Amino acid sequence: MDKNEELINVANRRYATKKYNPDKKISDKDWQTIMEVARLSPSSMGLSPWKFLLIENDDLKKDLYNEAWGAQRSLDGADKFVIILAKKNLTPTSKHVQHISEDVQNHSFDPNSAFVAKLQDFQKNDFKLNDERTLFDWASKQTYIPLANMMDAAAYLDIDSCPIEGFNRENVEKTLEKYNAVDLKEWGVSVMVSFGYRDQEITPKKRQPMDEIYKVIK
Ligand SMILES: Cc1cc2nc3c(=O)[nH]c(=O)nc-3n(C[C@H](O)[C@H](O)[C@H](O)COP(=O)(O)O)c2cc1C
């Protein structure tokens, strides 16, 4: 099989799993690979405004079952259940931007730098990220990149997954806070995703034809 064929196979192989086999576990090696793919994901300005909570607390899982209607079939049998958090208030002079600049990208943080000015201009004028909600949604959008990368990596390793937006954000955040799992001043819930092994056939893809979604502009 050539690489092109292999990629298309992985894309067809990944599907939103509705029934997991609760007895089948993901190996540590596979799980670490999926998490490493998440970590290596790209983000706007390299800010990686995300955190991944692997939920292993059974009481918390029970509470989530009631609040996350879209996650119930995952919670019933998936080996891994992840909540992806997005950073709040990701402004150019925020602690997170400072941390990424200094500790990750290894250049000292200067509030008067060209980088800070660029990020300020981009947020204010280009994308109009001018309030808490728009800033959170911008960070939340970034989290869908590792989300997709993790699911594709899983499919490549023959592991099933399901992305999950079927939940009430406020309720889930309150629940996570109850378990001291999140500092809501800093983080909000973006999206969830489950991984495991299916107990059903892979659903064939239903998609729009290429000519409906793809246009070459000359
Ligand atoms: C962002 C996002 C949120 C989703 N939320 C849920 C969900 O809460 N529960 C669920 O069972 N499926 C959920 N899905 C799965 C979609 O329904 C599914 O991906 C879509 O119908 C296409 O099918 P396929 O993934 O099997 O190809 C979600 C998918 C995405 C991308």
Ligand as a Chemical Component Dictionary entry (heavy atoms), coordinates in Angstrom:
data_LIG
# 
_chem_comp.id                   LIG 
_chem_comp.type                 NON-POLYMER 
_chem_comp.pdbx_formal_charge   0 
_chem_comp.three_letter_code    LIG 
# 
loop_
_chem_comp_atom.comp_id 
_chem_comp_atom.atom_id 
_chem_comp_atom.alt_atom_id 
_chem_comp_atom.type_symbol 
_chem_comp_atom.charge 
_chem_comp_atom.model_Cartn_x 
_chem_comp_atom.model_Cartn_y 
_chem_comp_atom.model_Cartn_z 
_chem_comp_atom.pdbx_ordinal 
LIG C1  C1  C 0 -16.544 18.621 17.551 1  
LIG C2  C2  C 0 -17.340 17.355 17.508 2  
LIG C3  C3  C 0 -18.246 17.082 18.513 3  
LIG C4  C4  C 0 -18.942 15.886 18.523 4  
LIG N1  N1  N 0 -19.746 15.577 19.596 5  
LIG C5  C5  C 0 -20.247 14.329 19.695 6  
LIG C6  C6  C 0 -20.902 13.919 20.882 7  
LIG O1  O1  O 0 -21.082 14.667 21.828 8  
LIG N2  N2  N 0 -21.329 12.639 20.960 9  
LIG C7  C7  C 0 -21.154 11.743 19.938 10 
LIG O2  O2  O 0 -21.539 10.579 20.083 11 
LIG N3  N3  N 0 -20.560 12.121 18.779 12 
LIG C8  C8  C 0 -20.089 13.370 18.638 13 
LIG N4  N4  N 0 -19.423 13.757 17.494 14 
LIG C9  C9  C 0 -19.292 12.789 16.393 15 
LIG C10 C10 C 0 -19.938 13.251 15.085 16 
LIG O3  O3  O 0 -21.321 13.090 15.139 17 
LIG C11 C11 C 0 -19.289 12.466 13.936 18 
LIG O4  O4  O 0 -17.919 12.736 13.912 19 
LIG C12 C12 C 0 -19.902 12.807 12.577 20 
LIG O5  O5  O 0 -21.239 12.444 12.523 21 
LIG C13 C13 C 0 -19.153 12.136 11.430 22 
LIG O6  O6  O 0 -19.084 10.758 11.608 23 
LIG P1  P1  P 0 -17.714 9.963  11.723 24 
LIG O7  O7  O 0 -16.859 10.688 12.732 25 
LIG O8  O8  O 0 -18.095 8.603  12.204 26 
LIG O9  O9  O 0 -17.058 9.971  10.393 27 
LIG C14 C14 C 0 -18.762 14.970 17.455 28 
LIG C15 C15 C 0 -17.877 15.292 16.428 29 
LIG C16 C16 C 0 -17.148 16.447 16.461 30 
LIG C17 C17 C 0 -16.130 16.717 15.387 31 
# 
loop_
_chem_comp_bond.comp_id 
_chem_comp_bond.atom_id_1 
_chem_comp_bond.atom_id_2 
_chem_comp_bond.value_order 
_chem_comp_bond.pdbx_ordinal 
LIG C1  C2  SING 1  
LIG C2  C3  SING 2  
LIG C2  C16 DOUB 3  
LIG C3  C4  DOUB 4  
LIG C4  N1  SING 5  
LIG C4  C14 SING 6  
LIG N1  C5  DOUB 7  
LIG C5  C6  SING 8  
LIG C5  C8  SING 9  
LIG C6  O1  DOUB 10 
LIG C6  N2  SING 11 
LIG N2  C7  SING 12 
LIG C7  O2  DOUB 13 
LIG C7  N3  SING 14 
LIG N3  C8  DOUB 15 
LIG C8  N4  SING 16 
LIG N4  C9  SING 17 
LIG N4  C14 SING 18 
LIG C9  C10 SING 19 
LIG C10 O3  SING 20 
LIG C10 C11 SING 21 
LIG C11 O4  SING 22 
LIG C11 C12 SING 23 
LIG C12 O5  SING 24 
LIG C12 C13 SING 25 
LIG C13 O6  SING 26 
LIG O6  P1  SING 27 
LIG P1  O7  DOUB 28 
LIG P1  O8  SING 29 
LIG P1  O9  SING 30 
LIG C14 C15 DOUB 31 
LIG C15 C16 SING 32 
LIG C16 C17 SING 33 
# 
